[in-house]
Amino acid sequence: MFPMPVEFEQITDREVIASLPEAGIAISGDDEDDALDSLIIVLRETLEDFLAEEGNLGPEPRRQLGILRARLSL
């Protein structure tokens, strides 16, 4: 099971948005599986970037990092 509450929104027959609303992160894909796979990649890259630049983050990225840490038990 994915450790975060992901929401899906069907936009068209070939576009679905997967989002982690509490962190304000979303991405689209062709279907739910594709959108979720893309969201996982974005979350991983975002977490890596935020951790690398933690001391330089503004308020919103710090908030997002806190959510990702809490959800991933980091």
N, C-alpha and C positions, 0 to 999 in steps of 0.2 A: 504494500500500500504506500502511496506517495505521502510524505510527512507534512503536506501543506494543503490547505483548503483551496483547491483550484476550481474556478468557475469557467464554464464554457458558454459561448453565445454563438448560435448559428447565424451568420450574416447572409450568406447565399448558399446555394446548393454545393458550392465548392470552396466555401470559406467559413472557417470556424475560428473564433478568438478564444484562446486559453489565457486566463489571467489569475494573478494572485492579488486580489483587490486590496488587501490590507497593506501590501508593499507598493501598490501602484505600478505593477509590472504586468505587461500583457504582450502577446504576439499572436499572429494568425497562422493558420495552416489550412491544408486542403480538407482535413477532417479532424475529429477530436484527437486521434492518435498522433497525427502529424503536428497538430498545434501543441499537444503536450510535450512531444519530443523537442520541439523548438523552444518551448518555455523552459524545459530543463536545461538546455544549452545556454539560454540567455541568463537563467538564474546562476548557473555555474560560472559563467564569464563575469557576470555582475559581482558575484561574491569574491572572485579572485581579484578583480580590479579594485573593489572597495577595501579588501584586506591589504593590498599592496599600497594603497594611498590613504589608509585609515587616518593618519594624522592631518591630512589635508582636506578631509571631507566637509562639505557644508551640512546644514541642518537636515535637509531631505535625504541625501545619501546616508547620513548617520542613522536616521530613523529606519531606512530600508535595511541597512546592515544589521541593526538591532533585531528586526523582524526575522531576517534570514538566520541569524545566529540562534535566536530562540527556537525557531522551527526546526533547525538542523542540530540543535543541542551542541553548539560550538562553544 
